[in-house]
Structure formats: structure tokens, C-alpha cells
Amino acid sequence: MQSAGGTRAVSVRQRARATIPVAIGVVVLALGMVTAIGAQPTTSGKIGSVVFFGLFILLCFWIWWQLNRGRDRLRITPDAISLVRGRGRGRGLGRGGPFVTLTRERGTDLRLIPALRDPGTETGPRLALVGSGEAITLYGFRFDAVRRGCTAAGWRFGNGTPEQAARDLRELLDSGQLAEAAQLVDVFGPCDWPASADGTTSLSALVLERYADDLWRRDTPAARAAYLRAAAAQRSFAAYASSGGEGSARMAEAGRLAAKANG
């Protein structure tokens, strides 16, 4: 992570690629060279061993340099966050998706969302601007480095207001992005917000139930787990009931969701 001058601009680079395999290869070659030198009875033989293994060691360093010389980076200022493409654009780590700049005019809270690998759905790790619908895909970046860089530039991480969290969930649910909506429930925990005017079912429970319904034929064990998560979210929602009757209705809904896991 690098910072620049009084503007508090911070640069966060993608993590280095293939460092451990290359390091292991160099160590193995170095040990082989030592062994070969000891086995050679003549000076010319020892020199030949050094040259032979030395060339392969240099080749390992050259490969590592080629893989890492064009890493992408995040440029972070107090007002905007942008992805700057490196010279190695399109190689391995550079699967960044559409170019997006997150600006403070569009929101003030950031959210780090892990990669999603779900039956039929796969998305990369993302840095999202809460409430804007915009995100930067973070292939090859370490979340802790991104968090430190954004914080150093004056950004904050959070999920916005409860109303905003509920709005984000509804937008994903209404657009049919059920796996992403279920993942968002995991990111910021159960959203104890009613799914409808009668206040019986929590929005998180509704999201997880719809997700489980969609998943049932493709991955039944995962669907059962999602129904149980929905039931747990509904029980959490029941704890905030304002009356005994409301609490009973919410717990009955939790029982219905748990029963679907055994259906």
C-alpha cells in the first residue's frame, strides 16, 4: 500500500502472483546446485553446475517478474476510488469486469463482499458503494489491504441505515438475484425488517426461503441448509415482537420454514 502527499491518495496493488511456487522452485534448484557442486571433482564441472542451475534460477525470477509487472491497483482518494489497469491487463488476475469509479457523491459507506460460487451463479469479490448499486470487482486484491487503504483515505465501512440494508435486499430480490441477496444476508447478518405490511415475516427469512426454493432441485442439501437459516433469521425477528400475539405469529412462521427443510 502506498500513499501520496497531502491529498491522502492511497494506492493498493493486487497481491503478487505465484510467489510461493517460485520460491519453492528456487530453493529446490539452489539445493540441487549445492549438491551438484559437491559431486563434481573438477573446477570446470563445478562452474558448469553453477551455470546450469543458475540459468534455471534466473528463469524462475523472470517468470515471476512477468506475472507481476502489470498488476492492477486501486487508486483511492477522499472523493473517489478507481481501478487502474496494469500493463498485464487481461492476464490471470486482471478479470476485473467493467471499469467503475466509486465517488463520494453517490454514497459514503463501503461494503466488502466475498466471492460467490453458487450453483448457477459465480461472481468475484467486490468493493461496493452502499446504496449506489455500483461495485469494483477485486480479483487478486487482499480485503485487509483494501480496507486499510480506504480507511486511510477517509472512507468508512458499514451497511448504511437499516432502511438502506432492506432496500438493497429488496432490489436484489425483485431482480431475481437470489444467490446475491442470500449472500448479502450473510454479509451484514439478519435484516430484522418486515417483508410485508403485516409484519409477520422478516425480509431476511423471505430472501433465504426464496433462495432455497430456487435451489431445491439443483442442490437439495444446500436448500435444506438455507431453509434452516431462514428459520433462524425468523426467530431472531420474533425476538423484536411488540406483543405476545405478534411473537407467536412470527415463531409459527419460523416453524413453517424449519419444516420445509424436511420436506
Order of alpha helices (4+ residues) and beta strands (2+ residues): beta-beta-alpha-alpha-beta-beta-beta-beta-beta-beta-beta-beta-alpha-beta-alpha-alpha-alpha-alpha-alpha
